[in-house]
Every structure is written in structure tokens, then in C-alpha cells.
Amino acid sequence: MKIQVLGSGCLNCKKLYELTQEAIKQISLDYEVEYLTGQDGIQKMIDLGVMSSPVLVIDDKPVMTGFINDVEKIKNAIQATKGKP
């Protein structure tokens, strides 16, 4: 499973990255969260057709857009995607 947080590098992007790392820890998964910011993050968002940030991406599919300040929602998004082809 490939997990990424994309954004411009703003405080909300950084917070989503931190919350996503916490969610991974809480559900005992051994995955790294990649944090793409600046031009790399924005280009990846454009490539995925997403125009609002931050974005939580799992296996190259956006699963959440906009700032989510809820670890449970992030955990649910990860678990719902886990094991899907």
C-alpha cells in the first residue's frame, strides 16, 4: 500500500501528514507516509485531477481532499482501501 499526503506545504498539509502518520500507528500498519509538497505535491494533484488540498492518496487514488482533523476518519479511509486491488 502506498500512502501519500499531497499539498502546497501549508500548515493544514503538514497537520494532515502528521495525523495520517498517527492513524497508521494506531491501526498498527507498517507503512510509510510520503509527504509531497511544493511543486511536486501540486503537480501530483494536477495529475490526479484534484484541485483542493491537502489530499490523502492511497495507491495513487485520492481518498480524501481538504483538511480533515479527525484521526478516526483517516483510519477509516485507510482501512477501507486496505486490501483492495
C-alpha positions in Angstrom: 0.0 0.0 0.0 1.4 3.4 -1.0 0.1 6.3 1.2 0.8 9.9 0.3 -0.2 13.3 1.6 -0.1 16.0 -1.2 -0.3 19.7 -0.8 1.5 23.1 -1.0 3.3 22.7 2.3 0.9 24.8 4.3 0.0 24.2 8.0 -3.0 22.1 7.0 -1.0 19.9 4.7 1.6 19.3 7.5 -1.1 18.6 10.0 -2.8 16.0 7.7 0.6 14.3 7.2 1.1 14.1 11.0 -2.5 12.8 11.6 -2.0 10.2 8.8 1.1 9.0 10.5 -0.7 8.8 13.8 -3.6 6.8 12.1 -1.1 4.3 10.6 0.5 3.9 14.1 -2.9 3.4 15.8 -4.0 0.7 13.4 -0.6 -1.0 13.6 0.3 -0.9 9.9 3.9 -0.9 8.8 3.7 1.7 6.0 5.5 4.9 5.4 3.6 8.0 4.6 5.1 10.0 1.8 4.7 13.8 2.0 4.8 15.6 -1.3 4.7 19.4 -1.1 5.5 22.4 -3.2 5.8 21.9 -6.9 5.9 18.0 -6.6 2.8 17.9 -4.5 0.9 20.3 -6.7 1.9 18.5 -9.9 0.8 15.2 -8.5 -2.6 16.8 -7.5 -3.0 18.1 -11.1 -2.1 14.7 -12.5 -4.8 13.1 -10.3 -7.3 15.8 -11.2 -7.7 17.1 -7.7 -7.9 20.9 -7.2 -8.2 21.3 -3.5 -5.6 20.5 -0.9 -4.4 18.7 1.1 -5.1 15.3 -0.4 -4.7 11.9 1.1 -3.8 9.4 -1.6 -3.7 5.7 -1.3 -2.3 3.6 -4.1 -2.4 6.6 -6.5 -6.1 7.2 -5.8 -7.3 10.3 -3.9 -9.4 9.1 -0.9 -9.8 12.4 1.0 -9.5 16.0 -0.1 -9.4 19.1 2.0 -8.2 19.3 5.6 -9.5 16.5 7.9 -8.8 17.0 11.6 -10.1 13.6 12.6 -7.8 10.6 13.0 -10.8 8.2 13.0 -11.9 9.3 9.5 -8.4 8.9 8.3 -8.1 5.5 9.8 -11.4 4.5 8.2 -10.3 5.7 4.8 -7.1 3.7 5.1 -8.8 0.6 6.3 -11.5 0.8 3.6 -8.8 0.9 1.0 -6.6 -1.8 2.5 -6.6 -5.0 0.5 -8.4 -3.5 -2.5 -6.7 -4.1 -5.8 
